[in-house]
Amino acid sequence: MKLGTRIILISLIFVLAIPISSGLAQESGPIYIVQPGDTLTYIAAVFGTTVEALAVANNIDDPSLLIPGTELVIPGFGDISGVLTFRAVDFGENLLSLSLRYGVSIDGLARLNRLVSPGQLYAGQPLIVPEMDEAAFDIPQVSLLLPKLGESKLEMAVRVGINPWSLDTLGKNGIKLWIVPDAPVVSPGGDGWSGALPAPYVEVTVDPLLTAQGRTTVFRVGLNGAGWVSGMLGDRRLNFFSQDDRNYVALQGIHAMENPGLYTCELNLYSTEGGELIYAFSQPIRVLDGGYGFENINGVPAETIDPEVTGPERAMVEGMLAEATQEKYWEGPFQFPSNYYTESFVSIFGTRRSYNWGAFDYYHTGLDLYGSVGLSILAPAPGRIVFAGPLIVRGNATYIDHGWGVYSGYFHQSKIFVSVGDLVETGQVIGEVGNTGRSTGAHLHWEIWVGGVPVDPLEWVEKGLP
């Protein structure tokens, strides 16, 4: 072989042996799986990056060609790994608890979600988190402990029976654990409760997470130790009732005219001995628009829309229905108070109303069912009669207390067959349909109140609450 040929071959072998470094190498970072309808422009907007950066990081030549199921690396988050997914923030979660749950720093979660106010997540807020293979990453099991006033880390560790050295740091993010008054401390171990509330909380749920005008919200609290809870939603007190000595439930209606937006929900934990406040927690809850329409009702008696009449009558009813009695009478869904006309209605709950061509200053507080004079009115669930008699606006009316702050009302009756104090059962005849009070024709107006607020009765027929 000639010398020149040998030199060429040696040079070629040397070149082939050198690793090729080019733009084809993908950037490290979390993975997003393309969904039907996605575009690079949309994905870039969600993660606060650019189409160009996505294209470079994923070796994409034509950004317009995006196939569902494609795995895309999201640039700019090299400290985060795993497949990105969307989830709603549960009540009782914050960035610290989510950081521990998903093995991502608090700063990383805040950047990934472009949070303007990372210190306060609202219940139901959509959040992007990395789902990781538990076998590939050891996410610690933790619990939250609440130090007593003036207690040191060592004193708290001795009191609860854990190694004080285990409280120095936790997890791959090296979270420092300081004793801060009224602030929970993260401890290794525990029973898997992943929220931001300390022991003895083991469960806190709000259903639905995103509530709406005219709907019922159910709050559930589970404890693994002695204690009792109280709460507030906006300016309304939550009435918690015990299902047993460890589980509590509160029901609260959202007013149909409540402005959509964020409302603070507060939970207070008290000791059973002395009633001392142990821990206070608050988190915003979002109220959505109920999507109610408008209707004008003409021909009602003038006195039934006179503020001198409507105001005192409304105040009397609100005061009567504000009490939340301990005994719960009902189980499961309510039945309709009539055996007829239950698929279409004269008027539905929540519509904004004008009477006699006046302003839309009213809303419909119940569900109007068709019915001629004399048609039987049935109790939709067991309860105790708290009012039965004539009113100017409501006509001949009956109210039933079903317990736990839940009431039902029946207006415009021609006849009433029950008296205050009577216990009624589901399906029992309590009166007859009529045309008394603020009415332009025979029908049954049916209301349900929860926590001192009228709510949509159809919700109570369609599903069992709580």
C-alpha positions in Angstrom: 0.0 0.0 0.0 1.3 3.4 -1.0 2.2 5.9 1.8 -0.4 8.4 0.7 -3.1 5.9 0.8 -2.1 4.8 4.3 -2.2 8.4 5.6 -5.7 8.9 4.2 -7.0 5.7 5.8 -5.4 6.5 9.2 -6.9 10.0 9.1 -10.3 8.6 8.2 -10.2 6.1 11.1 -9.2 8.9 13.5 -12.0 11.1 12.4 -14.6 8.3 12.7 -13.3 7.5 16.3 -14.1 11.1 17.5 -17.6 11.5 19.1 -19.8 13.7 17.0 -21.0 16.8 18.9 -23.8 18.6 17.2 -27.1 20.3 17.7 -28.9 17.0 17.5 -28.3 16.3 21.2 -31.5 17.0 23.2 -31.5 19.3 26.2 -32.3 17.9 29.6 -35.5 18.8 31.4 -39.0 17.6 32.1 -41.1 15.9 29.4 -44.4 17.1 28.1 -46.5 14.7 26.1 -48.2 16.4 23.2 -52.0 16.3 23.3 -54.5 16.4 20.4 -55.0 20.0 19.4 -51.7 21.2 20.9 -49.4 23.6 18.9 -45.9 24.7 19.7 -47.2 28.2 20.2 -49.7 27.0 22.9 -47.1 24.8 24.6 -44.5 27.7 24.6 -47.1 30.0 26.2 -48.0 27.5 28.9 -44.4 27.0 30.0 -43.2 30.5 29.4 -40.7 29.7 26.7 -40.6 30.3 22.9 -41.4 28.2 19.8 -37.7 28.6 18.7 -36.4 27.3 22.1 -38.8 24.3 21.9 -37.7 23.5 18.3 -34.0 23.7 19.2 -34.4 21.6 22.4 -36.3 18.9 20.5 -34.6 19.0 17.0 -37.8 20.0 15.4 -37.4 21.2 11.8 -41.0 22.0 11.0 -42.9 23.5 14.1 -46.2 23.1 12.3 -45.9 19.3 12.3 -46.7 18.2 15.8 -48.0 14.6 16.4 -50.0 13.8 19.5 -48.1 11.5 21.9 -44.7 13.1 21.0 -42.5 13.6 24.0 -41.1 17.1 24.2 -38.3 18.3 26.5 -39.3 21.7 28.0 -36.2 23.9 28.0 -35.1 26.1 30.9 -35.9 23.6 33.7 -32.8 21.4 33.9 -33.3 20.9 37.6 -36.7 19.2 37.1 -37.2 15.7 35.6 -40.2 13.5 35.0 -43.3 13.6 32.8 -45.4 16.8 33.3 -49.0 16.5 34.1 -51.8 18.9 35.1 -53.6 18.5 38.5 -55.8 20.6 40.7 -54.5 21.9 44.1 -56.4 20.2 46.9 -57.5 22.2 49.9 -54.8 22.0 52.5 -51.9 21.9 50.1 -49.2 24.5 49.6 -45.9 24.7 47.7 -44.0 23.1 50.5 -46.2 20.0 50.7 -46.2 19.7 46.9 -42.5 20.1 46.8 -42.1 17.2 49.2 -44.6 15.1 47.4 -43.1 15.5 43.9 -39.4 15.9 44.8 -39.1 19.4 43.2 -37.8 22.5 44.9 -40.3 25.2 45.8 -38.6 27.6 43.4 -38.8 25.0 40.7 -42.5 24.5 41.1 -43.1 28.3 41.2 -41.1 28.8 38.0 -42.7 25.8 36.2 -46.1 27.3 36.9 -45.2 30.9 36.5 -46.8 31.7 39.9 -47.2 35.4 40.6 -48.2 34.7 44.2 -46.5 31.4 45.1 -47.2 31.9 48.8 -50.9 31.3 48.4 -52.5 28.6 46.1 -56.2 28.5 45.9 -58.1 25.2 46.2 -58.8 23.9 42.7 -56.0 25.9 41.1 -54.6 24.1 38.1 -50.9 23.2 38.6 -48.2 21.5 36.5 -46.3 18.8 38.4 -43.7 16.2 37.3 -44.9 12.6 37.8 -41.9 10.4 38.5 -41.2 6.7 38.8 -41.1 6.0 42.5 -38.5 3.3 41.8 -36.2 5.9 40.2 -36.6 8.5 42.9 -37.0 8.1 46.6 -39.6 10.6 47.7 -39.7 10.6 51.5 -42.8 9.8 53.5 -43.3 12.7 55.9 -45.7 14.1 58.4 -46.2 17.6 59.8 -45.7 18.3 63.5 -46.9 21.4 65.4 -44.5 22.7 68.0 -45.9 24.2 71.2 -45.3 27.8 72.1 -41.6 28.3 73.1 -40.7 24.7 72.4 -37.3 24.0 70.9 -36.6 21.4 68.1 -35.1 19.0 70.7 -38.0 19.4 73.1 -40.5 18.7 70.3 -38.6 15.7 69.1 -38.5 14.2 72.7 -42.2 15.0 73.1 -43.3 13.1 70.0 -40.7 10.4 70.2 -38.5 11.0 67.1 -34.8 11.5 66.5 -34.0 15.2 66.7 -31.2 14.9 64.1 -33.8 13.7 61.5 -35.3 17.2 61.7 -32.2 19.0 60.4 -32.8 18.4 56.7 -35.2 16.4 54.6 -35.3 15.2 51.1 -33.1 15.9 48.1 -33.8 19.6 48.2 -32.2 20.0 51.7 -35.1 21.8 53.2 -34.0 23.5 56.4 -36.4 22.9 59.3 -36.6 25.8 61.7 -38.9 26.1 64.6 -41.3 29.0 63.8 -44.2 29.9 66.1 -47.5 28.5 64.8 -45.8 26.9 61.8 -45.8 23.1 61.3 -42.4 21.3 61.1 -41.8 18.5 58.5 -40.8 15.2 60.0 -39.7 12.0 58.4 -42.2 9.1 58.4 -45.9 9.4 58.9 -49.0 7.9 57.5 -48.8 9.4 54.0 -50.9 12.6 54.6 -49.4 14.9 52.0 -51.1 18.2 52.8 -49.8 21.3 54.5 -51.9 20.7 57.7 -50.2 19.3 60.8 -51.2 16.3 63.0 -53.8 15.4 64.1 -55.2 16.2 60.6 -55.2 13.1 58.4 -57.7 14.3 55.8 -59.3 17.6 54.6 -61.4 17.7 51.5 -63.6 20.4 49.9 -66.2 19.1 47.4 -66.3 20.6 44.8 -62.9 22.2 44.8 -64.3 24.9 42.4 -67.7 25.8 43.6 -70.3 28.1 42.0 -73.1 30.5 42.8 -76.1 28.6 44.1 -74.2 25.4 44.8 -73.6 23.4 48.0 -70.0 22.9 49.2 -69.2 20.0 51.5 -66.2 20.2 53.9 -64.8 17.0 55.4 -62.1 16.9 58.1 -60.5 13.7 59.5 -58.4 13.7 62.7 -56.2 10.9 64.2 -56.3 12.4 67.6 -58.4 14.4 70.0 -59.6 17.8 68.8 -62.5 19.7 67.2 -62.7 22.1 64.3 -64.5 25.3 63.3 -64.3 27.3 60.2 -65.4 30.2 58.0 -66.0 30.6 54.3 -65.9 34.3 53.6 -68.1 35.9 56.2 -70.2 32.8 56.8 -69.5 30.4 59.7 -69.1 26.8 58.8 -71.1 24.4 61.1 -69.1 21.2 61.6 -70.9 18.1 62.7 -69.3 14.9 63.9 -69.9 11.7 62.0 -67.9 9.9 64.7 -65.2 11.1 67.2 -62.6 11.6 64.4 -64.5 12.8 61.3 -66.4 16.0 60.8 -68.6 17.4 58.0 -69.8 20.9 57.3 -72.3 22.0 54.5 -72.4 25.5 53.1 -74.4 27.0 50.3 -72.9 29.7 48.0 -75.3 32.6 47.5 -76.6 32.9 44.0 -75.7 36.6 43.9 -72.2 36.2 45.4 -69.6 37.9 43.2 -67.4 35.3 41.4 -63.9 35.3 42.7 -61.7 34.1 45.6 -63.0 33.8 49.1 -60.9 32.9 52.1 -61.7 29.6 53.8 -60.5 29.3 57.4 -60.1 26.1 59.5 -59.4 26.3 63.2 -58.3 23.3 65.3 -59.0 23.3 69.0 -58.0 21.1 71.9 -60.8 19.1 73.5 -59.5 20.1 76.9 -60.1 23.8 77.5 -60.9 24.6 73.9 -57.5 26.1 73.3 -56.8 27.1 69.6 -54.0 24.7 68.4 -53.7 25.7 64.8 -55.3 28.1 62.3 -55.1 27.5 58.5 -56.6 29.5 55.7 -56.7 29.1 51.9 -58.7 30.8 49.1 -61.6 29.0 47.5 -62.8 30.0 44.0 -66.5 30.7 43.4 -67.5 30.5 39.7 -70.4 32.3 37.9 -73.5 30.1 38.0 -74.5 31.1 34.5 -78.1 32.2 35.4 -80.4 33.9 33.0 -83.0 36.7 33.4 -86.8 36.7 33.5 -89.5 39.3 34.0 -92.6 38.4 36.0 -95.6 40.7 35.6 -98.9 40.9 37.4 -97.8 40.1 41.0 -99.6 42.0 43.8 -97.9 45.3 44.5 -97.6 44.6 48.3 -95.5 41.5 47.6 -92.7 43.7 46.1 -93.0 46.5 48.6 -89.7 46.8 50.6 -91.6 47.6 53.7 -93.1 44.1 53.4 -90.4 42.1 51.8 -87.6 43.2 54.1 -89.1 42.2 57.4 -90.4 38.9 56.0 -87.1 38.0 54.5 -85.3 38.9 57.8 -87.7 36.6 59.8 -87.1 33.7 57.4 -83.3 34.1 57.4 -83.2 34.3 61.2 -85.3 31.1 61.5 -83.2 29.2 59.0 -79.8 30.3 60.4 -79.8 27.7 63.1 -78.0 24.4 62.4 -79.5 21.6 64.5 -77.4 18.6 65.5 -79.7 15.8 64.4 -79.4 14.8 60.8 -82.7 13.4 59.5 -82.0 12.5 55.9 -79.9 10.0 54.0 -79.2 10.1 50.3 -80.8 12.2 47.5 -84.0 14.2 48.1 -87.1 13.3 46.2 -89.2 15.8 44.3 -92.1 17.3 46.3 -94.5 16.2 43.6 -95.1 13.1 41.6 -95.8 15.1 38.5 -94.0 17.5 36.2 -90.4 16.7 37.3 -88.8 17.0 33.8 -89.7 20.5 32.9 -90.3 23.5 35.2 -92.1 26.8 35.4 -88.9 28.5 36.4 -85.5 27.3 37.6 -83.3 28.4 40.5 -81.0 31.4 40.3 -82.6 33.4 37.4 -82.3 37.2 37.9 -85.8 38.6 38.2 -87.7 41.7 37.5 -91.3 42.1 38.8 -93.9 44.3 37.1 -91.3 45.7 34.7 -89.1 46.9 37.6 -85.3 46.6 38.0 -83.6 43.2 38.1 -83.1 43.5 41.8 -84.3 40.0 42.7 -83.3 36.4 41.9 -85.3 33.2 42.0 -84.6 31.4 45.3 -86.1 28.1 44.4 -87.5 25.8 41.8 -91.1 26.3 40.5 -92.9 23.1 39.7 -96.1 22.9 37.6 -99.2 22.0 39.4 -102.9 22.8 39.6 -104.7 23.9 42.8 -105.2 20.9 45.1 -102.2 18.8 43.8 -100.5 17.1 46.8 -97.2 18.4 48.1 -94.9 15.7 49.4 -92.0 15.9 51.9 -88.8 15.2 49.9 -86.9 13.9 52.9 -87.4 13.3 56.6 -87.4 16.3 58.9 -89.2 18.4 61.5 -91.7 21.2 60.7 -90.4 24.6 61.9 -92.9 26.9 60.2 -96.4 26.3 58.8 -98.6 29.3 58.1 -99.5 32.4 56.0 -96.9 35.0 54.8 -97.5 38.0 52.5 -94.8 37.3 49.9 -94.6 33.5 50.2 -98.3 32.9 50.7 -99.2 29.8 52.7 -95.8 28.4 53.4 -94.1 25.4 55.2 -90.5 25.0 56.2 -88.9 21.6 57.2 -85.7 21.3 59.2 -83.7 18.3 57.9 -80.8 18.9 60.3 -77.2 20.1 60.0 -78.3 23.5 58.6 -80.4 22.1 55.8 -84.0 23.3 55.3 -86.6 23.0 52.6 -89.5 25.4 51.9 -92.9 25.2 50.1 -94.8 28.4 49.0 -98.1 29.5 47.6 -100.0 26.5 49.1 -103.8 26.4 49.1 -103.8 24.0 52.1 -101.3 23.1 54.8 -101.6 19.7 56.5 -98.8 20.0 59.1 -98.0 21.9 62.2 -94.8 23.2 63.9 -93.0 20.4 65.7 -94.4 17.6 63.5 -91.9 15.0 62.2 -92.5 14.1 58.6 -91.2 11.2 56.4 -90.2 11.1 52.8 -93.3 11.1 50.6 -95.7 12.3 53.3 -98.4 14.7 52.1 -97.7 18.1 53.8 -100.1 20.4 51.8 -101.7 21.2 48.5 -100.6 23.4 45.6 -102.1 26.9 45.4 -101.8 30.4 44.2 -101.2 32.5 47.3 -98.7 35.2 47.9 -96.4 36.6 45.2 -97.8 34.4 42.4 -99.4 34.8 39.0 -100.8 31.3 38.8 -101.0 28.0 40.6 -97.6 26.3 41.0 -95.3 25.0 43.8 -92.3 27.0 44.7 -89.7 24.7 46.3 -86.6 25.9 48.1 -83.6 24.3 49.8 -81.4 26.3 52.2 -77.9 25.2 53.3 -76.0 27.1 55.9 -78.4 30.0 55.8 -78.3 30.3 52.0 -80.8 29.2 49.3 -79.3 26.7 46.8 -80.4 24.9 43.7 -82.8 22.1 44.7 -82.0 20.0 41.6 -78.5 19.4 43.0 -80.1 17.7 46.1 -82.2 15.5 43.9 -79.4 14.5 41.5 -76.9 13.4 44.1 -76.8 12.4 47.8 -75.3 15.1 50.0 -73.1 15.1 51.9 
